[in-house]
Amino acid sequence: MADEGNILTDLGNGANGNPGEGNGSDTQPTIGLISQYVKDLSVENPNAPQSYQWSDQPQLDVQFNIQSNQIDGEVHEVALKVTCIAKASQGTAYIVEATYCGLIGIRNVPEAQSHAFLFAEAPRILFPFLRRVVGDAVRDAGYAPLLLDPIDFAGLYQQQMEQRRREGGQPPAGEA
């Protein structure tokens, strides 16, 4: 992630790309990934070691949630949360809950575009890293690694925004 430092530097540069020129003359739209990290990870293996002997293929329930919190005027934390529960007829094999976050810097971008970035593009960027964390956690619990299917975050975002328009509502302030 060598470019992360450059993105942070770019957010501090002025309109001509010169550090220290941020005296209000910076009017160019800028969005960048500053940092990314695992915020929370929980792995439960409630029926081990018996669950390793079960012959039934477990049914998997996967739930996603996206949240965005403004840290300061130009920095937002986007949290991509996933809960994976594998159940067989004998009981629960495993539960993995993970929250993977990214700090996103946004400057001089209209609210509609920044909202779309925070709830569609940022999750798309973060998802492969969350996918790896979850796969490793399931493997480390003693099961075959779980490879989450790719998600069309932009398509889901558009569907949610269209549904909200039909219902006469406004875009959500911090959760999708």
OpenMM code with the backbone's topology and positions (N, CA, C; nanometers):
from openmm import Vec3, app, unit

residues = "MET ALA ASP GLU GLY ASN ILE LEU THR ASP LEU GLY ASN GLY ALA ASN GLY ASN PRO GLY GLU GLY ASN GLY SER ASP THR GLN PRO THR ILE GLY LEU ILE SER GLN TYR VAL LYS ASP LEU SER VAL GLU ASN PRO ASN ALA PRO GLN SER TYR GLN TRP SER ASP GLN PRO GLN LEU ASP VAL GLN PHE ASN ILE GLN SER ASN GLN ILE ASP GLY GLU VAL HIS GLU VAL ALA LEU LYS VAL THR CYS ILE ALA LYS ALA SER GLN GLY THR ALA TYR ILE VAL GLU ALA THR TYR CYS GLY LEU ILE GLY ILE ARG ASN VAL PRO GLU ALA GLN SER HIS ALA PHE LEU PHE ALA GLU ALA PRO ARG ILE LEU PHE PRO PHE LEU ARG ARG VAL VAL GLY ASP ALA VAL ARG ASP ALA GLY TYR ALA PRO LEU LEU LEU ASP PRO ILE ASP PHE ALA GLY LEU TYR GLN GLN GLN MET GLU GLN ARG ARG ARG GLU GLY GLY GLN PRO PRO ALA GLY GLU ALA".split()
positions = [
    Vec3(0.0828, -0.1186, 0.0000),
    Vec3(0.0000, 0.0000, 0.0000),
    Vec3(0.0875, 0.1254, 0.0000),
    Vec3(0.1832, 0.1306, -0.0847),
    Vec3(0.2748, 0.2445, -0.0868),
    Vec3(0.2037, 0.3738, -0.1226),
    Vec3(0.0943, 0.3663, -0.1949),
    Vec3(0.0252, 0.4866, -0.2382),
    Vec3(-0.0555, 0.5517, -0.1269),
    Vec3(-0.0808, 0.4817, -0.0165),
    Vec3(-0.1610, 0.5400, 0.0899),
    Vec3(-0.0984, 0.6676, 0.1426),
    Vec3(0.0340, 0.6696, 0.1598),
    Vec3(0.1013, 0.7902, 0.2068),
    Vec3(0.0869, 0.9038, 0.1078),
    Vec3(0.0923, 0.8718, -0.0208),
    Vec3(0.0773, 0.9742, -0.1227),
    Vec3(-0.0614, 1.0351, -0.1207),
    Vec3(-0.1618, 0.9523, -0.0974),
    Vec3(-0.2982, 1.0037, -0.0933),
    Vec3(-0.3141, 1.0993, 0.0233),
    Vec3(-0.2604, 1.0615, 0.1371),
    Vec3(-0.2676, 1.1498, 0.2538),
    Vec3(-0.1955, 1.2809, 0.2242),
    Vec3(-0.0798, 1.2729, 0.1604),
    Vec3(-0.0056, 1.3932, 0.1248),
    Vec3(-0.0868, 1.4775, 0.0279),
    Vec3(-0.1488, 1.4131, -0.0692),
    Vec3(-0.2280, 1.4875, -0.1665),
    Vec3(-0.3409, 1.5639, -0.0996),
    Vec3(-0.4004, 1.5071, 0.0040),
    Vec3(-0.5087, 1.5763, 0.0734),
    Vec3(-0.4576, 1.6997, 0.1454),
    Vec3(-0.3293, 1.7050, 0.1747),
    Vec3(-0.2739, 1.8209, 0.2429),
    Vec3(-0.2127, 1.9222, 0.1482),
    Vec3(-0.2131, 1.8952, 0.0189),
    Vec3(-0.1537, 1.9858, -0.0777),
    Vec3(-0.2527, 2.0910, -0.1235),
    Vec3(-0.1989, 2.1991, -0.1738),
    Vec3(-0.2816, 2.3076, -0.2259),
    Vec3(-0.3276, 2.2802, -0.3670),
    Vec3(-0.3915, 2.3792, -0.4305),
    Vec3(-0.4494, 2.3640, -0.5633),
    Vec3(-0.3458, 2.3285, -0.6678),
    Vec3(-0.2221, 2.3747, -0.6504),
    Vec3(-0.1172, 2.3442, -0.7470),
    Vec3(-0.0339, 2.2243, -0.7057),
    Vec3(-0.0794, 2.1513, -0.6052),
    Vec3(-0.0085, 2.0335, -0.5596),
    Vec3(0.1082, 2.0640, -0.4680),
    Vec3(0.1189, 2.1866, -0.4208),
    Vec3(0.2292, 2.2254, -0.3348),
    Vec3(0.1890, 2.2179, -0.1882),
    Vec3(0.2690, 2.1466, -0.1071),
    Vec3(0.2375, 2.1412, 0.0354),
    Vec3(0.2378, 2.2820, 0.0948),
    Vec3(0.1489, 2.3019, 0.1893),
    Vec3(0.1428, 2.4297, 0.2572),
    Vec3(0.0616, 2.5340, 0.1836),
    Vec3(0.0112, 2.4993, 0.0659),
    Vec3(-0.0665, 2.5961, -0.0109),
    Vec3(-0.2153, 2.5826, 0.0191),
    Vec3(-0.2516, 2.5095, 0.1262),
    Vec3(-0.3917, 2.4860, 0.1595),
    Vec3(-0.4545, 2.6037, 0.2287),
    Vec3(-0.4384, 2.7231, 0.1786),
    Vec3(-0.4920, 2.8445, 0.2401),
    Vec3(-0.6270, 2.8829, 0.1822),
    Vec3(-0.7035, 2.7842, 0.1399),
    Vec3(-0.8350, 2.8123, 0.0842),
    Vec3(-0.8342, 2.8142, -0.0665),
    Vec3(-0.7178, 2.8080, -0.1280),
    Vec3(-0.7114, 2.8097, -0.2738),
    Vec3(-0.7303, 2.6715, -0.3338),
    Vec3(-0.7386, 2.5690, -0.2504),
    Vec3(-0.7553, 2.4319, -0.2980),
    Vec3(-0.9024, 2.4045, -0.3242),
    Vec3(-0.9411, 2.4052, -0.4501),
    Vec3(-1.0817, 2.3837, -0.4848),
    Vec3(-1.1022, 2.2606, -0.5710),
    Vec3(-0.9962, 2.1834, -0.5952),
    Vec3(-1.0080, 2.0637, -0.6770),
    Vec3(-1.0763, 1.9524, -0.5975),
    Vec3(-1.1697, 1.8808, -0.6594),
    Vec3(-1.2299, 1.7662, -0.5900),
    Vec3(-1.1249, 1.6575, -0.5677),
    Vec3(-1.1226, 1.6039, -0.4464),
    Vec3(-1.0250, 1.5018, -0.4103),
    Vec3(-1.0917, 1.3976, -0.3215),
    Vec3(-1.0699, 1.2709, -0.3566),
    Vec3(-1.1123, 1.1594, -0.2717),
    Vec3(-0.9968, 1.0616, -0.2678),
    Vec3(-0.9646, 1.0119, -0.1490),
    Vec3(-0.8560, 0.9166, -0.1398),
    Vec3(-0.8657, 0.8276, -0.0179),
    Vec3(-0.8076, 0.7092, -0.0319),
    Vec3(-0.7987, 0.6141, 0.0782),
    Vec3(-0.6749, 0.6485, 0.1600),
    Vec3(-0.6941, 0.6822, 0.2854),
    Vec3(-0.5847, 0.7207, 0.3728),
    Vec3(-0.5246, 0.5981, 0.4408),
    Vec3(-0.6118, 0.5108, 0.4927),
    Vec3(-0.5665, 0.3941, 0.5681),
    Vec3(-0.6782, 0.2904, 0.5696),
    Vec3(-0.6423, 0.1668, 0.5966),
    Vec3(-0.7427, 0.0611, 0.6124),
    Vec3(-0.6943, -0.0340, 0.7203),
    Vec3(-0.7920, -0.0974, 0.7898),
    Vec3(-0.7560, -0.1768, 0.9064),
    Vec3(-0.8713, -0.2665, 0.9497),
    Vec3(-0.8372, -0.3736, 1.0236),
    Vec3(-0.9367, -0.4570, 1.0904),
    Vec3(-0.9728, -0.3851, 1.2196),
    Vec3(-1.1015, -0.3529, 1.2345),
    Vec3(-1.1465, -0.2851, 1.3562),
    Vec3(-1.1962, -0.3856, 1.4593),
    Vec3(-1.2596, -0.4929, 1.4117),
    Vec3(-1.3134, -0.5929, 1.5028),
    Vec3(-1.3150, -0.7276, 1.4322),
    Vec3(-1.2797, -0.8321, 1.5050),
    Vec3(-1.2828, -0.9674, 1.4503),
    Vec3(-1.3172, -1.0632, 1.5627),
    Vec3(-1.4218, -1.1420, 1.5394),
    Vec3(-1.4652, -1.2402, 1.6380),
    Vec3(-1.4865, -1.3732, 1.5675),
    Vec3(-1.4299, -1.4786, 1.6247),
    Vec3(-1.4466, -1.6135, 1.5701),
    Vec3(-1.4965, -1.7016, 1.6826),
    Vec3(-1.6112, -1.7656, 1.6589),
    Vec3(-1.6662, -1.8597, 1.7566),
    Vec3(-1.6723, -1.9971, 1.6917),
    Vec3(-1.6293, -2.0952, 1.7658),
    Vec3(-1.6289, -2.2336, 1.7203),
    Vec3(-1.6980, -2.3147, 1.8296),
    Vec3(-1.8300, -2.2944, 1.8475),
    Vec3(-1.8990, -2.3417, 1.9682),
    Vec3(-1.9091, -2.4930, 1.9832),
    Vec3(-1.9024, -2.5676, 1.8759),
    Vec3(-1.9212, -2.7122, 1.8865),
    Vec3(-1.7965, -2.7920, 1.8513),
    Vec3(-1.6816, -2.7259, 1.8564),
    Vec3(-1.5569, -2.7984, 1.8321),
    Vec3(-1.5242, -2.8817, 1.9560),
    Vec3(-1.4709, -2.9959, 1.9459),
    Vec3(-1.4237, -3.0621, 1.8253),
    Vec3(-1.5286, -3.1493, 1.7553),
    Vec3(-1.6477, -3.1621, 1.8153),
    Vec3(-1.7490, -3.2491, 1.7554),
    Vec3(-1.7866, -3.2042, 1.6133),
    Vec3(-1.7896, -3.0743, 1.5896),
    Vec3(-1.8349, -3.0245, 1.4590),
    Vec3(-1.7442, -3.0692, 1.3453),
    Vec3(-1.6199, -3.1062, 1.3739),
    Vec3(-1.5293, -3.1528, 1.2684),
    Vec3(-1.5682, -3.2916, 1.2175),
    Vec3(-1.6537, -3.3593, 1.2932),
    Vec3(-1.6963, -3.4938, 1.2549),
    Vec3(-1.8315, -3.4950, 1.1836),
    Vec3(-1.8994, -3.3815, 1.1783),
    Vec3(-2.0309, -3.3756, 1.1166),
    Vec3(-2.0208, -3.4027, 0.9671),
    Vec3(-2.1162, -3.4810, 0.9174),
    Vec3(-2.1144, -3.5139, 0.7744),
    Vec3(-2.2014, -3.4191, 0.6921),
    Vec3(-2.2944, -3.3500, 0.7570),
    Vec3(-2.3812, -3.2563, 0.6847),
    Vec3(-2.3026, -3.1344, 0.6377),
    Vec3(-2.3343, -3.0910, 0.5175),
    Vec3(-2.2776, -2.9660, 0.4675),
    Vec3(-2.3478, -2.8512, 0.5400),
    Vec3(-2.2748, -2.7635, 0.6064),
    Vec3(-2.3421, -2.6549, 0.6789),
    Vec3(-2.4064, -2.5543, 0.5842),
    Vec3(-2.5176, -2.4972, 0.6282),
    Vec3(-2.5821, -2.3888, 0.5550),
    Vec3(-2.5199, -2.2585, 0.6034),
    Vec3(-2.4870, -2.1731, 0.5096),
    Vec3(-2.4176, -2.0496, 0.5434),
    Vec3(-2.5110, -1.9311, 0.5309),
    Vec3(-2.5152, -1.8492, 0.6355),
    Vec3(-2.5904, -1.7238, 0.6352),
    Vec3(-2.4889, -1.6113, 0.6450),
    Vec3(-2.4873, -1.5226, 0.5439),
    Vec3(-2.3922, -1.4118, 0.5399),
    Vec3(-2.4708, -1.2814, 0.5357),
    Vec3(-2.4419, -1.1922, 0.6284),
    Vec3(-2.5080, -1.0617, 0.6359),
    Vec3(-2.4026, -0.9517, 0.6291),
    Vec3(-2.4302, -0.8496, 0.5464),
    Vec3(-2.3396, -0.7358, 0.5321),
    Vec3(-2.4064, -0.6090, 0.5816),
    Vec3(-2.3244, -0.5163, 0.6277),
    Vec3(-2.3699, -0.3841, 0.6668),
    Vec3(-2.2576, -0.2861, 0.6358),
    Vec3(-2.2932, -0.1697, 0.5857),
    Vec3(-2.1961, -0.0653, 0.5564),
    Vec3(-2.2333, 0.0563, 0.6393),
    Vec3(-2.1345, 0.1117, 0.7086),
    Vec3(-2.1559, 0.2336, 0.7857),
    Vec3(-2.0488, 0.3342, 0.7490),
    Vec3(-2.0842, 0.4603, 0.7601),
    Vec3(-1.9877, 0.5678, 0.7396),
    Vec3(-2.0053, 0.6688, 0.8513),
    Vec3(-1.8941, 0.7033, 0.9142),
    Vec3(-1.8946, 0.8032, 1.0198),
    Vec3(-1.7941, 0.9116, 0.9848),
    Vec3(-1.8375, 1.0357, 0.9942),
    Vec3(-1.7475, 1.1465, 0.9678),
    Vec3(-1.6564, 1.1646, 1.0884),
    Vec3(-1.5259, 1.1565, 1.0669),
    Vec3(-1.4277, 1.1713, 1.1740),
    Vec3(-1.3992, 1.3194, 1.1967),
    Vec3(-1.3791, 1.3913, 1.0887),
    Vec3(-1.3701, 1.5375, 1.0924),
    Vec3(-1.4235, 1.5878, 0.9588),
    Vec3(-1.4049, 1.7120, 0.9284),
    Vec3(-1.4640, 1.7699, 0.8082),
    Vec3(-1.4283, 1.7003, 0.6792),
    Vec3(-1.3081, 1.6433, 0.6705),
    Vec3(-1.2633, 1.5843, 0.5447),
    Vec3(-1.2350, 1.4353, 0.5521),
    Vec3(-1.2447, 1.3744, 0.6685),
    Vec3(-1.2108, 1.2334, 0.6842),
    Vec3(-1.3330, 1.1567, 0.7341),
    Vec3(-1.3617, 1.0453, 0.6658),
    Vec3(-1.4724, 0.9576, 0.7017),
    Vec3(-1.4172, 0.8174, 0.7251),
    Vec3(-1.4760, 0.7486, 0.8222),
    Vec3(-1.4445, 0.6085, 0.8428),
    Vec3(-1.5581, 0.5274, 0.7811),
    Vec3(-1.5235, 0.4420, 0.6849),
    Vec3(-1.6204, 0.3511, 0.6244),
    Vec3(-1.5962, 0.2137, 0.6850),
    Vec3(-1.7010, 0.1560, 0.7429),
    Vec3(-1.6920, 0.0253, 0.8075),
    Vec3(-1.7746, -0.0751, 0.7282),
    Vec3(-1.7077, -0.1785, 0.6800),
    Vec3(-1.7735, -0.2881, 0.6102),
    Vec3(-1.7804, -0.4037, 0.7096),
    Vec3(-1.9030, -0.4368, 0.7514),
    Vec3(-1.9229, -0.5403, 0.8527),
    Vec3(-1.9822, -0.6639, 0.7873),
    Vec3(-1.9383, -0.7803, 0.8327),
    Vec3(-1.9939, -0.9056, 0.7834),
    Vec3(-2.0096, -1.0014, 0.9007),
    Vec3(-2.1199, -1.0756, 0.8977),
    Vec3(-2.1438, -1.1834, 0.9926),
    Vec3(-2.1696, -1.3092, 0.9116),
    Vec3(-2.0919, -1.4129, 0.9382),
    Vec3(-2.1049, -1.5412, 0.8687),
    Vec3(-2.1359, -1.6480, 0.9728),
    Vec3(-2.2492, -1.7147, 0.9552),
    Vec3(-2.2901, -1.8209, 1.0474),
    Vec3(-2.3089, -1.9481, 0.9672),
    Vec3(-2.2359, -2.0530, 1.0046),
    Vec3(-2.2468, -2.1840, 0.9389),
    Vec3(-2.3181, -2.2789, 1.0343),
    Vec3(-2.4358, -2.3275, 0.9898),
    Vec3(-2.5155, -2.4186, 1.0732),
    Vec3(-2.5414, -2.5482, 0.9982),
    Vec3(-2.5337, -2.6565, 1.0715),
    Vec3(-2.5704, -2.7889, 1.0211),
    Vec3(-2.6860, -2.8390, 1.1071),
    Vec3(-2.7392, -2.9537, 1.0727),
    Vec3(-2.8523, -3.0071, 1.1495),
    Vec3(-2.8141, -3.0340, 1.2953),
    Vec3(-2.6860, -3.0581, 1.3202),
    Vec3(-2.6399, -3.0864, 1.4562),
    Vec3(-2.6163, -2.9595, 1.5381),
    Vec3(-2.6074, -2.8450, 1.4725),
    Vec3(-2.5832, -2.7209, 1.5455),
    Vec3(-2.4984, -2.6232, 1.4660),
    Vec3(-2.4481, -2.5233, 1.5346),
    Vec3(-2.3666, -2.4200, 1.4712),
    Vec3(-2.2222, -2.4666, 1.4629),
    Vec3(-2.1680, -2.4634, 1.3423),
    Vec3(-2.0284, -2.5009, 1.3226),
    Vec3(-1.9381, -2.3835, 1.3604),
    Vec3(-1.9641, -2.2660, 1.3039),
    Vec3(-1.8835, -2.1488, 1.3380),
    Vec3(-1.9606, -2.0205, 1.3130),
    Vec3(-1.9143, -1.9153, 1.3800),
    Vec3(-1.9660, -1.7800, 1.3605),
    Vec3(-1.8437, -1.6893, 1.3479),
    Vec3(-1.8388, -1.6132, 1.2396),
    Vec3(-1.7315, -1.5158, 1.2202),
    Vec3(-1.7963, -1.3799, 1.1996),
    Vec3(-1.7550, -1.2844, 1.2807),
    Vec3(-1.7999, -1.1461, 1.2665),
    Vec3(-1.6758, -1.0604, 1.2482),
    Vec3(-1.6778, -0.9786, 1.1440),
    Vec3(-1.5616, -0.8946, 1.1157),
    Vec3(-1.6073, -0.7558, 1.0735),
    Vec3(-1.5320, -0.6559, 1.1162),
    Vec3(-1.5516, -0.5183, 1.0705),
    Vec3(-1.4184, -0.4720, 1.0144),
    Vec3(-1.4201, -0.4398, 0.8860),
    Vec3(-1.3003, -0.3908, 0.8181),
    Vec3(-1.3267, -0.2470, 0.7775),
    Vec3(-1.2350, -0.1578, 0.8112),
    Vec3(-1.2586, -0.0145, 0.7918),
    Vec3(-1.1542, 0.0490, 0.7015),
    Vec3(-1.1961, 0.1594, 0.6441),
    Vec3(-1.1058, 0.2442, 0.5692),
    Vec3(-1.1299, 0.3885, 0.6071),
    Vec3(-1.0218, 0.4641, 0.6181),
    Vec3(-1.0334, 0.6082, 0.6365),
    Vec3(-1.0273, 0.6713, 0.4986),
    Vec3(-1.1308, 0.7468, 0.4666),
    Vec3(-1.1451, 0.8081, 0.3350),
    Vec3(-1.1379, 0.9591, 0.3506),
    Vec3(-1.0492, 1.0214, 0.2758),
    Vec3(-1.0409, 1.1668, 0.2742),
    Vec3(-1.1221, 1.2206, 0.1578),
    Vec3(-1.2082, 1.3183, 0.1851),
    Vec3(-1.2935, 1.3778, 0.0815),
    Vec3(-1.2855, 1.5295, 0.0957),
    Vec3(-1.2557, 1.5952, -0.0161),
    Vec3(-1.2491, 1.7415, -0.0151),
    Vec3(-1.3108, 1.7950, -0.1443),
    Vec3(-1.3957, 1.8937, -0.1316),
    Vec3(-1.4549, 1.9653, -0.2455),
    Vec3(-1.5333, 1.8744, -0.3405),
    Vec3(-1.6056, 1.7781, -0.2831),
    Vec3(-1.6873, 1.6864, -0.3624),
    Vec3(-1.8325, 1.7064, -0.3202),
    Vec3(-1.9251, 1.7224, -0.4182),
    Vec3(-2.0662, 1.7375, -0.3824),
    Vec3(-2.1153, 1.6204, -0.2976),
    Vec3(-2.2106, 1.6484, -0.2087),
    Vec3(-2.2575, 1.5471, -0.1134),
    Vec3(-2.3106, 1.4210, -0.1815),
    Vec3(-2.3843, 1.4347, -0.2905),
    Vec3(-2.4384, 1.3166, -0.3584),
    Vec3(-2.3255, 1.2261, -0.4078),
    Vec3(-2.2200, 1.2852, -0.4606),
    Vec3(-2.1076, 1.2057, -0.5100),
    Vec3(-2.0271, 1.1463, -0.3955),
    Vec3(-2.0068, 1.2225, -0.2892),
    Vec3(-1.9312, 1.1680, -0.1761),
    Vec3(-2.0108, 1.0556, -0.1091),
    Vec3(-2.1423, 1.0708, -0.1008),
    Vec3(-2.2259, 0.9651, -0.0425),
    Vec3(-2.2139, 0.8378, -0.1245),
    Vec3(-2.2206, 0.8506, -0.2570),
    Vec3(-2.2071, 0.7341, -0.3447),
    Vec3(-2.0698, 0.6697, -0.3277),
    Vec3(-1.9663, 0.7502, -0.3137),
    Vec3(-1.8329, 0.6946, -0.2943),
    Vec3(-1.8255, 0.6182, -0.1625),
    Vec3(-1.8778, 0.6781, -0.0553),
    Vec3(-1.8684, 0.6167, 0.0769),
    Vec3(-1.9464, 0.4862, 0.0874),
    Vec3(-2.0568, 0.4747, 0.0146),
    Vec3(-2.1430, 0.3568, 0.0294),
    Vec3(-2.1380, 0.2604, -0.0884),
    Vec3(-2.0643, 0.2925, -0.1944),
    Vec3(-2.0531, 0.2011, -0.3078),
    Vec3(-1.9073, 0.1741, -0.3431),
    Vec3(-1.8324, 0.2784, -0.3701),
    Vec3(-1.6940, 0.2610, -0.4147),
    Vec3(-1.6010, 0.2201, -0.3007),
    Vec3(-1.6093, 0.2847, -0.1857),
    Vec3(-1.5223, 0.2487, -0.0731),
    Vec3(-1.5430, 0.1031, -0.0304),
    Vec3(-1.6676, 0.0543, -0.0173),
    Vec3(-1.6843, -0.0882, 0.0152),
    Vec3(-1.6255, -0.1803, -0.0923),
    Vec3(-1.6336, -0.1387, -0.2185),
    Vec3(-1.5753, -0.2197, -0.3267),
    Vec3(-1.4241, -0.2287, -0.3087),
    Vec3(-1.3614, -0.1202, -0.2677),
    Vec3(-1.2173, -0.1185, -0.2454),
    Vec3(-1.1797, -0.2041, -0.1241),
    Vec3(-1.2584, -0.1967, -0.0176),
    Vec3(-1.2275, -0.2670, 0.1073),
    Vec3(-1.2607, -0.4160, 0.1030),
    Vec3(-1.3577, -0.4548, 0.0208),
    Vec3(-1.4092, -0.5927, 0.0229),
    Vec3(-1.3017, -0.7001, 0.0048),
    Vec3(-1.2091, -0.6889, -0.0907),
    Vec3(-1.1109, -0.7979, -0.1051),
    Vec3(-1.0282, -0.8220, 0.0208),
    Vec3(-1.0024, -0.7175, 0.0964),
    Vec3(-0.9250, -0.7319, 0.2193),
    Vec3(-1.0089, -0.7975, 0.3285),
    Vec3(-1.1358, -0.7581, 0.3390),
    Vec3(-1.2283, -0.8221, 0.4326),
    Vec3(-1.2456, -0.9691, 0.3959),
    Vec3(-1.2571, -0.9964, 0.2680),
    Vec3(-1.2740, -1.1343, 0.2194),
    Vec3(-1.1576, -1.2215, 0.2653),
    Vec3(-1.0354, -1.1699, 0.2560),
    Vec3(-0.9179, -1.2443, 0.2988),
    Vec3(-0.9196, -1.2667, 0.4498),
    Vec3(-0.9545, -1.1634, 0.5275),
    Vec3(-0.9598, -1.1748, 0.6737),
    Vec3(-1.0590, -1.2837, 0.7139),
    Vec3(-1.1777, -1.2831, 0.6524),
    Vec3(-1.2802, -1.3828, 0.6852),
    Vec3(-1.2344, -1.5229, 0.6433),
    Vec3(-1.1790, -1.5354, 0.5240),
    Vec3(-1.1304, -1.6653, 0.4776),
    Vec3(-1.0247, -1.7227, 0.5701),
    Vec3(-0.9316, -1.6378, 0.6123),
    Vec3(-0.8271, -1.6823, 0.7045),
    Vec3(-0.8852, -1.7199, 0.8406),
    Vec3(-0.9822, -1.6429, 0.8895),
    Vec3(-1.0422, -1.6700, 1.0204),
    Vec3(-1.1145, -1.8050, 1.0202),
    Vec3(-1.1887, -1.8327, 0.9136),
    Vec3(-1.2597, -1.9612, 0.9040),
    Vec3(-1.1596, -2.0757, 0.8940),
    Vec3(-1.0556, -2.0571, 0.8142),
    Vec3(-0.9508, -2.1602, 0.8024),
    Vec3(-0.8832, -2.1827, 0.9370),
    Vec3(-0.8522, -2.0731, 1.0079),
    Vec3(-0.7854, -2.0855, 1.1372),
    Vec3(-0.8755, -2.1503, 1.2425),
    Vec3(-1.0064, -2.1476, 1.2201),
    Vec3(-1.1003, -2.2157, 1.3100),
    Vec3(-1.1073, -2.3652, 1.2808),
    Vec3(-1.0380, -2.4104, 1.1751),
    Vec3(-1.0315, -2.5533, 1.1454),
    Vec3(-1.1196, -2.5984, 1.0312),
    Vec3(-1.1762, -2.5062, 0.9557),
    Vec3(-1.2654, -2.5395, 0.8453),
    Vec3(-1.2016, -2.4987, 0.7127),
    Vec3(-1.2608, -2.5432, 0.6046),
    Vec3(-1.2148, -2.4997, 0.4727),
    Vec3(-1.2348, -2.3488, 0.4630),
    Vec3(-1.1371, -2.2772, 0.4045),
    Vec3(-1.1508, -2.1304, 0.3964),
    Vec3(-1.2813, -2.0912, 0.3266),
    Vec3(-1.3447, -1.9891, 0.3775),
    Vec3(-1.4669, -1.9361, 0.3188),
    Vec3(-1.4282, -1.8244, 0.2231),
    Vec3(-1.4620, -1.8407, 0.0958),
    Vec3(-1.4378, -1.7359, -0.0027),
    Vec3(-1.5710, -1.6699, -0.0342),
    Vec3(-1.5890, -1.5520, 0.0204),
    Vec3(-1.7131, -1.4782, -0.0027),
    Vec3(-1.7249, -1.4415, -0.1497),
    Vec3(-1.8452, -1.4549, -0.2041),
    Vec3(-1.8692, -1.4190, -0.3433),
    Vec3(-1.8535, -1.2690, -0.3613),
    Vec3(-1.8046, -1.2274, -0.4788),
    Vec3(-1.7966, -1.0830, -0.5063),
    Vec3(-1.9343, -1.0178, -0.4947),
    Vec3(-1.9346, -0.8906, -0.4595),
    Vec3(-2.0589, -0.8159, -0.4398),
    Vec3(-2.0567, -0.6931, -0.5291),
    Vec3(-2.1673, -0.6668, -0.5943),
    Vec3(-2.1819, -0.5465, -0.6767),
    Vec3(-2.2329, -0.4341, -0.5873),
    Vec3(-2.1410, -0.3671, -0.5170),
    Vec3(-2.1800, -0.2621, -0.4238),
    Vec3(-2.2459, -0.1448, -0.4950),
    Vec3(-2.1993, -0.1110, -0.6149),
    Vec3(-2.2597, -0.0004, -0.6902),
    Vec3(-2.4038, -0.0337, -0.7274),
    Vec3(-2.4289, -0.1561, -0.7717),
    Vec3(-2.5644, -0.1977, -0.8060),
    Vec3(-2.6559, -0.1970, -0.6848),
    Vec3(-2.6059, -0.2472, -0.5718),
    Vec3(-2.6860, -0.2466, -0.4495),
    Vec3(-2.7146, -0.1038, -0.4040),
    Vec3(-2.6161, -0.0161, -0.4157),
    Vec3(-2.6349, 0.1238, -0.3780),
    Vec3(-2.7435, 0.1873, -0.4649),
    Vec3(-2.7366, 0.1647, -0.5945),
    Vec3(-2.8370, 0.2209, -0.6852),
    Vec3(-2.9762, 0.1679, -0.6529),
    Vec3(-2.9876, 0.0388, -0.6227),
    Vec3(-3.1170, -0.0189, -0.5856),
    Vec3(-3.1707, 0.0471, -0.4592),
    Vec3(-3.0860, 0.0641, -0.3589),
    Vec3(-3.1318, 0.1251, -0.2337),
    Vec3(-3.1737, 0.2699, -0.2546),
    Vec3(-3.0983, 0.3438, -0.3342),
    Vec3(-3.1332, 0.4843, -0.3586),
    Vec3(-3.2640, 0.4943, -0.4374),
    Vec3(-3.2848, 0.4053, -0.5328),
    Vec3(-3.4099, 0.4050, -0.6092),
    Vec3(-3.5274, 0.3694, -0.5183),
    Vec3(-3.5081, 0.2721, -0.4309),
    Vec3(-3.6138, 0.2349, -0.3367),
    Vec3(-3.6468, 0.3520, -0.2438),
    Vec3(-3.5470, 0.4225, -0.1971),
    Vec3(-3.5701, 0.5382, -0.1092),
    Vec3(-3.6434, 0.6505, -0.1835),
    Vec3(-3.6093, 0.6691, -0.3109),
    Vec3(-3.6791, 0.7715, -0.3905),
    Vec3(-3.8264, 0.7354, -0.4079),
    Vec3(-3.8527, 0.6073, -0.4350),
    Vec3(-3.9924, 0.5630, -0.4503),
    Vec3(-4.0706, 0.5816, -0.3206),
    Vec3(-4.0019, 0.5627, -0.2074),
    Vec3(-4.0674, 0.5772, -0.0770),
    Vec3(-4.0681, 0.7219, -0.0298),
    Vec3(-4.0090, 0.8108, -0.1092),
    Vec3(-4.0081, 0.9524, -0.0733),
    Vec3(-3.9064, 0.9895, 0.0317),
    Vec3(-3.8103, 0.9014, 0.0559),
    Vec3(-3.7103, 0.9287, 0.1589),
    Vec3(-3.5843, 0.9876, 0.1023),
    Vec3(-3.4989, 1.0311, 0.1921),
    Vec3(-3.3688, 1.0867, 0.1567),
    Vec3(-3.2627, 0.9777, 0.1732),
    Vec3(-3.1458, 0.9990, 0.1126),
    Vec3(-3.0368, 0.9027, 0.1336),
    Vec3(-3.0016, 0.8926, 0.2812),
    Vec3(-2.9578, 0.7739, 0.3239),
    Vec3(-2.9240, 0.7567, 0.4658),
    Vec3(-2.8047, 0.8439, 0.5032),
    Vec3(-2.8014, 0.8843, 0.6282),
    Vec3(-2.6935, 0.9708, 0.6753),
    Vec3(-2.5664, 0.8939, 0.7014),
    Vec3(-2.5763, 0.7686, 0.7445),
    Vec3(-2.4536, 0.6989, 0.7797),
    Vec3(-2.4590, 0.5496, 0.7742),
    Vec3(-2.5576, 0.4910, 0.7092),
    Vec3(-2.5670, 0.3458, 0.7073),
    Vec3(-2.6385, 0.3006, 0.5808),
    Vec3(-2.5921, 0.1890, 0.5267),
    Vec3(-2.6562, 0.1303, 0.4082),
    Vec3(-2.6728, -0.0181, 0.4281),
] * unit.nanometer
topology = app.Topology()
chain = topology.addChain("A")
for resn in residues:
    res = topology.addResidue(resn, chain)
    for name in ("N", "CA", "C"):
        topology.addAtom(name, app.Element.getBySymbol(name[0]), res)
